């Protein structure tokens, strides 16, 4: 399966959101020392989950990052 080309976007979030995202990334990296997770990967996961919730089709490669429900 070919992977869709990734494009860059810029968003602004409150500092408290950024801090929470950093904590999620740090915990994910501690839980899986073999693969570093980036905030970009987490952002793609969040966007993907939101689009699925709205009924849009998303890419399977957006899964795989552990998030707290």
C-alpha positions in Angstrom: 0.0 0.0 0.0 1.4 3.4 -0.9 1.4 6.1 1.7 -0.3 9.4 0.9 2.1 12.4 0.8 2.1 14.3 4.0 1.7 18.1 3.9 2.5 20.6 6.6 -0.1 22.8 8.3 0.2 25.2 11.2 -2.3 25.5 14.0 -2.4 27.6 17.1 -3.5 26.0 20.4 -3.6 27.3 24.0 -0.4 26.7 25.9 -2.2 24.2 28.2 -3.1 22.0 25.1 0.5 22.1 23.9 1.7 21.1 27.4 -0.8 18.2 27.5 0.3 17.1 24.1 3.9 17.1 25.2 3.0 14.9 28.2 1.2 12.4 26.0 4.2 12.3 23.6 6.7 11.9 26.5 4.6 9.0 28.0 4.3 7.3 24.6 8.1 7.5 24.1 8.7 6.1 27.5 6.2 3.2 26.9 7.9 2.4 23.6 11.6 3.0 23.6 12.1 1.4 20.1 10.0 4.1 18.3 9.9 7.8 19.0 6.6 9.5 18.6 6.4 13.1 17.5 3.8 15.7 18.1 3.1 15.6 14.3 2.2 11.9 14.6 -0.1 12.6 17.5 -1.7 15.5 15.6 -2.4 13.3 12.6 -4.0 10.7 15.0 -6.2 13.3 16.6 -7.3 14.7 13.3 -7.9 11.3 11.9 -10.1 10.3 14.9 -12.0 13.5 14.6 -12.7 13.0 10.9 -13.8 9.4 11.6 -16.2 10.7 14.2 -17.7 13.1 11.6 -18.1 10.2 9.2 -15.2 10.8 6.9 -13.0 8.0 5.6 -9.4 8.1 7.0 -6.1 6.4 6.3 -5.2 3.2 8.3 -1.7 4.6 9.0 -3.2 7.1 11.3 -3.7 4.5 14.0 -1.2 3.1 16.4 -0.5 5.9 18.8 -1.9 5.2 22.3 -4.1 8.0 23.6 -6.1 8.2 26.8 -9.8 7.9 26.2 
